[in-house]
Amino acid sequence: MISNLVKENIKSLIPYEVKECETVAKLDANENNNVDYLLNQKIAKALMELKVNQYPDTDCCELRRILGKQLRLSPQQLLIGCGSDQIILMILQAFIGAGDKILIHTPTFGMYKISTQIVGGSTIEVPLGEDFTFDYYNFVKVMKKEAPKVVFLTNPNNPTGGVIPREQIIRIIEHANGIVVIDEAYVEFYGETVLDLVNYYPNLIVLRTLSKGYGLAGARVGYGVASKELMGILYKVKPPYNIGSLSQVAAKVCLENKEMLDRVIKEIIIERDKMADVLSDIPDIKVYKSHGNFLLCKVGKAKEVYQHLADHKVLVRYFGEEGPLKGCIRITIGTKEENQLVVKLLMEALGVTKEIAV
Ligand SMILES: Cc1ncc(COP(=O)(O)O)c(C=O)c1O
């Protein structure tokens, strides 16, 4: 009986899947396993001052003030979300309804499509080109034909790690008839941003998160940056008190200790490139160039390899044996020890015996 009441678009929805299991190395969600323990102590100290009996600052004014100063933007151009996931949903709630279309490249982060289905819209997908490079000409062709209300570009892309050149992003923003969202969840591991363009293009939204480089996935804090006009619209759909006061405190501590995190991020980038070289030397593994904190690898016997890792409580992301990511696993760059463990287990699973130094 209840199933008859469910909206048609929700009936067919395949929800986002999260694997919960005991691990010795959790390398499946692009978290930052290298964050300094000192940061926890600082967060704990700051939490002692908190009045948890009161509702949080609904618009995260203090957090936006700090971010605005760091990014040289007006706090009015900033919106904080319960993860950037919530901002994706807010964008769709504000602009997409039944009959409306969004445009994405595939493969990419799954939540654009899921959230679009939740709000009743549909998703047009443009495949990435050879070796998962961005197919600019085809993307623009489809964009002109379909006239989507919202376009999502993920830069660097998850799960491929590839990037889109700035000039191509600019041309897409200029050719688009609707909103263009540039998701920069992994920007800290890439270094190039289009944040400066929000002052020139009123249809542009840049998304960021503290879940990746900043090592704060547990607090669920992301932010969006856009023109004041666009922000005014997004604030209409923002739920009140959407960021808990504990998370606001954690985010503030994180931003105030940026140098500490910048150091960790540099180390992860070095470790990523080293891992890419090491894995490329293993027969049966193809590593795609990554600008994120993860590596996408096409692996022979991917299912068995994934299972071998899982049997040793090392969790990576496996994409199954169908679609463009068939036979691929995505490995988050972890601590040095975790990375060494992954390499050892991969070699074991693939029956490689030669010495490889990580
Ligand atoms: C490209 C991209 N965007 C957004 C997110 C969501 O991040 P969060 O909701 O933790 O801010 C992720 C998480 O994996 C991602 O890969």
The ligand as a Gaussian input file, in Angstrom:
#p B3LYP/6-31G(d) Opt

LIG

0 1
 C       33.169000      15.604000      -6.939000
 C       32.518000      15.558000      -5.602000
 N       31.658000      16.536000      -5.271000
 C       31.040000      16.548000      -4.095000
 C       31.270000      15.551000      -3.165000
 C       30.512000      15.606000      -1.872000
 O       31.338000      16.010000      -0.853000
 P       30.758000      16.465000       0.549000
 O       29.269000      16.313000       0.505000
 O       31.410000      15.593000       1.542000
 O       31.170000      17.901000       0.686000
 C       32.141000      14.516000      -3.452000
 C       32.358000      13.429000      -2.497000
 O       32.927000      12.416000      -2.758000
 C       32.789000      14.512000      -4.713000
 O       33.623000      13.555000      -5.071000

